[in-house]
């Protein structure tokens, strides 16, 4: 069945027994991911999550219905999350919706499906499924999204600052979330101790205020150049540079690469995807950014962003163990980039 925003949010916040499957699709993949987190919160922190993807379901169509009908080995609640789902998963979805039992909710993110998609048609036609399409938000909607993301984590964001963040991120929800996340970490905001966002904090962290001293390290890590990475880290250590100042530009670049990768996957044209990022890509670095987009696929760069966010949290714990953990994460990311290039 087709759902509007109010219906899908209500269903994800309190999953009804008669809905077995949630399909989140459309060009705003970050919007779909934000909706998926509502189900994660509804299931609770103790719930067991099973992660699958389209290629796994293509090889084993019965896996989805089996997982949906299984009990958690720990006795907790259980749910299934499917990434990169497409028409190759039609037999799996058919088995799920036609099965006799499916007590665990299944949520899938499918990106921009064509109107002729058989998977989409099944989800729209079946009463046991809810499908919702996410479009890129307009400027006003984007401001409210940024304010909402901040509010959930205890950060009070004014309309003026939200407007700046929207402009920095070109309205992309994932990039906006990253900018807000950096502010939250920088100001140490949390629901139990809210903080007020300031223009000074945004100036210090914003993607349009890059630190040119760490630009070579950013390119070395995301480009998989291990020798250059070690050289740049040694140079920064000599000047006493804190690892927190390294993570922020890396996060900005990783989110930029993720945004361009999404456009590239949709159009198949790398040059136009890079151009669509506008001034976010400095003209001298278009070649480097293009190679990084080719190195990292969408799931890979998403994992990089998550690792960098965790690394930034670690870096806030002080210069000692925090810095060591950041260096470890940078090495892991660079090694993965080197493997992807090979």
Backbone torsions as a table, in degrees:
resi	resn	phi	psi	omega
1	UNK	NA	147.1	178.0
2	UNK	-83.8	135.6	-178.3
3	UNK	-119.4	147.3	169.2
4	UNK	-90.0	178.1	-174.7
5	UNK	-61.7	-43.9	-179.8
6	UNK	-60.8	-41.2	-178.9
7	UNK	-67.6	-42.8	-177.6
8	UNK	-69.8	-38.7	179.2
9	UNK	-64.8	-42.9	178.7
10	UNK	-62.3	-42.7	-178.5
11	UNK	-68.8	-36.7	-180.0
12	UNK	-73.6	-32.4	179.3
13	UNK	-72.6	-27.2	178.7
14	UNK	-146.6	82.5	-172.8
15	UNK	-56.7	120.8	178.6
16	UNK	-74.5	151.2	-176.5
17	UNK	-65.1	-28.4	-175.1
18	UNK	-86.0	-1.9	176.9
19	UNK	-105.6	116.2	-179.3
20	UNK	-93.5	-25.9	-167.3
21	UNK	-140.7	131.9	174.9
22	UNK	-114.8	124.8	177.6
23	UNK	-111.5	117.6	177.4
24	UNK	-109.7	120.0	-175.1
25	UNK	-143.8	177.8	179.1
26	UNK	116.5	171.4	-174.9
27	UNK	-68.4	-23.9	179.7
28	UNK	-90.8	80.4	-177.3
29	UNK	-65.8	-32.3	176.9
30	UNK	-65.1	-34.2	175.9
31	UNK	-65.1	-39.7	176.8
32	UNK	-63.6	-41.2	179.3
33	UNK	-65.2	-36.7	177.6
34	UNK	-64.3	-39.5	177.1
35	UNK	-66.1	-39.7	179.6
36	UNK	-60.7	-32.2	179.1
37	UNK	-67.9	-22.6	176.2
38	UNK	-65.6	-41.2	177.2
39	UNK	-65.6	-39.2	179.1
40	UNK	-60.3	-42.6	178.0
41	UNK	-66.3	-39.4	-179.0
42	UNK	-64.6	-35.5	-179.4
43	UNK	-74.0	-25.7	176.3
44	UNK	95.6	157.1	-175.3
45	UNK	-66.4	-21.2	-178.2
46	UNK	-89.5	-6.3	-176.7
47	UNK	-67.7	145.6	177.0
48	UNK	-87.6	125.4	180.0
49	UNK	-107.9	131.1	176.8
50	UNK	-107.1	121.9	-179.3
51	UNK	-101.9	126.2	177.2
52	UNK	-130.0	169.8	174.0
53	UNK	-140.5	171.9	-175.4
54	UNK	-59.3	-39.6	-178.2
55	UNK	-67.2	-36.2	177.4
56	UNK	-64.2	-42.7	-178.9
57	UNK	-71.3	-28.1	175.8
58	UNK	-64.9	-41.5	-179.2
59	UNK	-76.6	-27.3	-176.3
60	UNK	-139.1	78.9	-175.1
61	UNK	-60.9	-25.3	-178.1
62	UNK	-78.8	-13.2	-174.5
63	UNK	-60.1	-40.9	-175.0
64	UNK	-64.4	-50.3	-179.7
65	UNK	-65.6	-35.2	177.8
66	UNK	-63.4	-45.4	-179.8
67	UNK	-65.9	-37.8	-178.6
68	UNK	-67.4	-26.5	-178.1
69	UNK	-96.1	-5.2	-175.3
70	UNK	-85.5	155.7	176.0
71	UNK	-94.3	150.2	176.4
72	UNK	-67.3	136.3	179.6
73	UNK	-68.2	-15.6	179.8
74	UNK	-101.7	0.6	179.3
75	UNK	79.8	5.2	179.8
76	UNK	-91.1	179.7	174.7
77	UNK	-68.0	160.2	-173.1
78	UNK	-143.2	141.2	175.6
79	UNK	-148.9	160.6	-174.5
80	UNK	-120.8	132.0	177.2
81	UNK	-117.8	127.8	-178.1
82	UNK	-116.2	128.5	177.2
83	UNK	-107.7	156.5	175.3
84	UNK	51.3	49.4	-178.6
85	UNK	-87.6	137.7	178.7
86	UNK	-145.4	-165.8	-176.2
87	UNK	-63.5	-18.2	177.2
88	UNK	-65.6	-17.5	-178.9
89	UNK	-96.3	8.3	-178.6
90	UNK	-56.4	-46.7	178.0
91	UNK	-59.7	-37.0	179.6
92	UNK	-66.0	-44.1	179.7
93	UNK	-67.1	-39.5	177.6
94	UNK	-59.0	-44.8	179.1
95	UNK	-63.3	-39.1	179.3
96	UNK	-63.0	-47.9	-174.7
97	UNK	-74.3	-23.3	-179.7
98	UNK	-96.7	-5.6	-177.9
99	UNK	-68.3	158.4	-178.5
100	UNK	-74.4	-32.9	-178.0
101	UNK	-138.0	140.7	176.8
102	UNK	-159.1	76.3	-173.4
103	UNK	-75.8	-18.1	-177.3
104	UNK	-100.6	128.0	-179.1
105	UNK	-66.5	145.3	178.8
106	UNK	-118.4	130.1	175.7
107	UNK	-124.6	136.0	-176.9
108	UNK	-130.4	142.8	174.1
109	UNK	-113.2	127.3	-170.0
110	UNK	-122.7	-1.1	-179.6
111	UNK	70.0	-154.4	-175.4
112	UNK	-84.9	92.2	177.9
113	UNK	-79.5	146.3	175.4
114	UNK	-74.6	150.5	178.0
115	UNK	-58.0	-24.7	-179.6
116	UNK	-85.2	0.9	-177.4
117	UNK	-58.8	128.3	178.0
118	UNK	-69.6	-34.4	176.7
119	UNK	-61.7	-46.7	179.7
120	UNK	-62.7	-43.5	-179.0
121	UNK	-60.7	-42.4	179.4
122	UNK	-63.6	-43.6	-179.5
123	UNK	-65.8	-36.6	179.8
124	UNK	-72.8	-31.6	-174.8
125	UNK	-87.5	-23.4	-172.2
126	UNK	-90.1	135.5	-178.4
127	UNK	-73.4	-13.5	178.1
128	UNK	-92.2	8.1	-178.8
129	UNK	-130.6	149.9	173.0
130	UNK	-123.5	131.0	180.0
131	UNK	-122.0	136.8	180.0
132	UNK	-138.3	133.6	179.3
133	UNK	-102.3	133.1	179.1
134	UNK	-106.4	123.1	175.6
135	UNK	-102.9	159.1	175.4
136	UNK	-62.1	131.3	-177.5
137	UNK	-71.1	151.8	172.6
138	UNK	-78.2	177.8	-172.0
139	UNK	-59.8	-44.1	-178.3
140	UNK	-66.4	-43.2	177.8
141	UNK	-62.5	-40.2	-178.8
142	UNK	-62.3	-39.8	177.7
143	UNK	-60.9	-44.1	-179.9
144	UNK	-66.3	-34.4	177.0
145	UNK	-64.0	-45.7	179.4
146	UNK	-61.0	-43.2	179.1
147	UNK	-63.8	-39.9	179.8
148	UNK	-66.4	-42.4	177.6
149	UNK	-60.1	-43.5	-179.8
150	UNK	-65.0	-44.1	-176.0
151	UNK	-60.3	-38.9	-178.4
152	UNK	-60.3	-27.4	-178.0
153	UNK	-106.1	13.0	175.4
154	UNK	86.3	19.5	179.2
155	UNK	-109.6	124.0	177.0
156	UNK	-90.0	119.0	-173.9
157	UNK	-118.7	122.0	179.6
158	UNK	-74.0	163.0	178.9
159	UNK	-61.6	-38.3	-179.7
160	UNK	-63.5	-43.6	179.5
161	UNK	-70.1	-36.9	176.9
162	UNK	-61.8	-39.7	178.8
163	UNK	-63.6	-39.3	177.6
164	UNK	-64.4	-41.6	-179.9
165	UNK	-65.1	-40.7	177.1
166	UNK	-60.2	-42.5	179.8
167	UNK	-66.5	-40.8	179.2
168	UNK	-61.0	-37.3	-174.4
169	UNK	-96.2	5.6	-177.5
170	UNK	55.2	30.0	178.5
171	UNK	76.7	3.4	-179.7
172	UNK	-78.0	125.8	-174.0
173	UNK	-62.9	-40.7	-179.0
174	UNK	-64.8	-42.4	178.5
175	UNK	-66.8	-39.5	177.3
176	UNK	-61.0	-45.1	179.8
177	UNK	-59.8	-38.8	178.8
178	UNK	-65.2	-42.7	178.5
179	UNK	-63.9	-42.0	178.3
180	UNK	-65.6	-41.1	179.4
181	UNK	-59.7	-39.5	179.2
182	UNK	-65.3	-40.2	177.0
183	UNK	-63.3	-41.8	179.3
184	UNK	-59.4	-45.9	-179.8
185	UNK	-67.6	-42.3	-176.9
186	UNK	-62.9	-40.5	-177.0
187	UNK	-93.9	0.0	179.6
188	UNK	55.9	45.7	179.9
189	UNK	-83.5	150.6	176.3
190	UNK	-159.8	156.6	-179.8
191	UNK	-55.2	-35.0	-178.3
192	UNK	-79.9	-17.6	173.3
193	UNK	-142.1	83.4	-177.3
194	UNK	-62.1	153.3	176.9
195	UNK	-131.0	155.6	177.8
196	UNK	-96.9	124.7	176.7
197	UNK	-69.4	143.4	-179.5
198	UNK	-124.8	156.2	177.4
199	UNK	-64.0	-33.0	-179.8
200	UNK	-64.8	-41.1	179.1
201	UNK	-65.5	-42.3	179.8
202	UNK	-65.8	-38.0	177.2
203	UNK	-60.8	-38.5	-177.8
204	UNK	-70.6	-27.5	-171.4
205	UNK	-111.8	-13.8	-167.5
206	UNK	-64.8	152.3	-178.1
207	UNK	-66.8	-19.2	-179.4
208	UNK	-92.0	12.4	177.6
209	UNK	-125.4	59.4	-172.4
210	UNK	-68.9	147.3	176.7
211	UNK	-91.6	103.5	-175.0
212	UNK	-63.8	-22.3	-178.7
213	UNK	-67.5	-27.6	-178.6
214	UNK	-102.7	1.6	-180.0
215	UNK	-57.5	-42.8	177.4
216	UNK	-60.6	-35.0	177.9
217	UNK	-68.8	-40.4	177.5
218	UNK	-56.7	-47.7	-178.5
219	UNK	-69.3	-33.5	179.7
220	UNK	-68.7	-43.5	-177.8
221	UNK	-67.1	-52.6	-176.8
222	UNK	-74.4	-17.9	177.8
223	UNK	-95.0	-5.5	176.8
224	UNK	76.5	25.2	178.7
225	UNK	-94.2	91.5	-173.5
226	UNK	-65.6	-40.2	-179.8
227	UNK	-62.8	-46.0	179.7
228	UNK	-64.3	-37.4	179.5
229	UNK	-62.2	-48.3	179.7
230	UNK	-62.9	-38.3	179.2
231	UNK	-63.5	-44.6	-179.1
232	UNK	-69.0	-38.0	177.5
233	UNK	-63.3	-41.0	178.5
234	UNK	-63.5	-40.8	179.9
235	UNK	-65.1	-41.2	179.6
236	UNK	-69.2	-35.0	178.3
237	UNK	-63.5	-37.6	-180.0
238	UNK	-62.9	-32.6	-179.3
239	UNK	-91.4	0.5	178.0
240	UNK	74.9	24.6	-178.8
241	UNK	-72.4	129.0	179.5
242	UNK	-74.2	146.6	-178.9
243	UNK	-64.4	-26.4	178.8
244	UNK	-59.1	-35.2	-179.0
245	UNK	-74.1	-16.2	176.7
246	UNK	-83.9	-38.7	-175.3
247	UNK	-65.0	-39.8	-173.9
248	UNK	-62.8	-48.9	176.8
249	UNK	-64.7	-32.9	176.9
250	UNK	-64.6	-41.2	177.4
251	UNK	-62.4	-44.7	180.0
252	UNK	-60.5	-43.5	-179.7
253	UNK	-67.9	-42.2	-179.4
254	UNK	-61.5	-40.8	178.8
255	UNK	-69.0	-34.4	175.3
256	UNK	-64.3	-44.9	178.4
257	UNK	-61.3	-40.2	179.1
258	UNK	-62.5	-42.2	-179.8
259	UNK	-63.7	-45.7	-179.3
260	UNK	-68.3	-37.2	179.3
261	UNK	-61.7	-39.0	177.6
262	UNK	-61.9	-44.3	178.6
263	UNK	-65.7	-37.7	179.3
264	UNK	-65.9	-43.5	179.1
265	UNK	-63.3	-33.3	-178.7
266	UNK	-75.7	-40.2	-174.0
267	UNK	-98.5	-26.5	-175.0
268	UNK	76.4	6.3	-178.1
269	UNK	-118.7	106.7	-175.0
270	UNK	-65.6	-46.0	-175.9
271	UNK	-60.5	-44.6	-179.9
272	UNK	-68.5	-32.6	177.7
273	UNK	-64.9	-41.2	177.7
274	UNK	-66.4	-42.6	179.8
275	UNK	-62.7	-32.6	-178.1
276	UNK	-65.5	-19.2	179.0
277	UNK	-77.0	-11.6	176.0
278	UNK	62.6	-135.8	-174.9
279	UNK	-72.6	-7.3	178.2
280	UNK	-64.8	-21.7	176.5
281	UNK	-106.1	112.9	177.5
282	UNK	-65.2	136.2	-170.8
283	UNK	-58.4	-32.7	-179.8
284	UNK	-71.3	-17.9	-175.8
285	UNK	-108.1	10.8	-178.7
286	UNK	-59.6	-39.6	179.0
287	UNK	-63.8	-45.1	179.5
288	UNK	-64.0	-44.5	-180.0
289	UNK	-63.8	-40.7	178.9
290	UNK	-60.5	-41.5	179.0
291	UNK	-67.3	-36.3	178.0
292	UNK	-67.0	-37.4	177.0
293	UNK	-63.7	-38.8	178.4
294	UNK	-71.1	-29.8	-179.1
295	UNK	-71.4	-41.6	-172.6
296	UNK	-106.1	124.6	171.0
297	UNK	-82.1	175.1	-173.6
298	UNK	-60.6	-48.4	178.5
299	UNK	-63.5	-35.6	-178.6
300	UNK	-65.5	-46.3	-178.5
301	UNK	-71.9	-27.1	175.0
302	UNK	-64.6	-40.4	177.5
303	UNK	-66.9	-35.9	177.4
304	UNK	-61.5	-45.3	179.6
305	UNK	-59.7	-43.1	179.4
306	UNK	-63.3	-41.6	-179.7
307	UNK	-65.8	-38.2	179.7
308	UNK	-68.2	-38.1	176.8
309	UNK	-62.4	-42.0	177.0
310	UNK	-64.9	-37.9	179.6
311	UNK	-65.8	-38.5	178.6
312	UNK	-64.7	-39.2	176.8
313	UNK	-60.5	-41.1	179.3
314	UNK	-64.5	-38.6	-176.3
315	UNK	-67.1	-20.9	180.0
316	UNK	-76.4	-9.4	-178.8
317	UNK	-81.1	-0.3	-180.0
318	UNK	125.8	171.6	-175.1
319	UNK	-77.0	-20.3	-173.6
320	UNK	-74.7	-99.8	-177.5
321	UNK	-59.8	-35.5	179.8
322	UNK	-57.2	-46.5	179.9
323	UNK	-63.8	-39.5	179.3
324	UNK	-63.4	-40.0	179.0
325	UNK	-66.5	-38.3	177.3
326	UNK	-62.8	-45.8	179.2
327	UNK	-60.0	-39.8	178.3
328	UNK	-61.0	-43.6	-179.7
329	UNK	-66.1	-41.1	179.0
330	UNK	-61.7	-40.8	179.3
331	UNK	-64.5	-42.8	179.8
332	UNK	-62.6	-41.1	179.6
333	UNK	-66.8	-44.3	-179.2
334	UNK	-64.6	-39.6	177.8
335	UNK	-62.8	-40.3	178.4
336	UNK	-65.6	-40.4	178.1
337	UNK	-62.1	-39.8	178.9
338	UNK	-63.9	-40.0	177.9
339	UNK	-66.1	-39.3	-179.7
340	UNK	-66.9	-32.3	-179.9
341	UNK	-73.9	-29.0	-172.8
342	UNK	-64.9	NA	NA
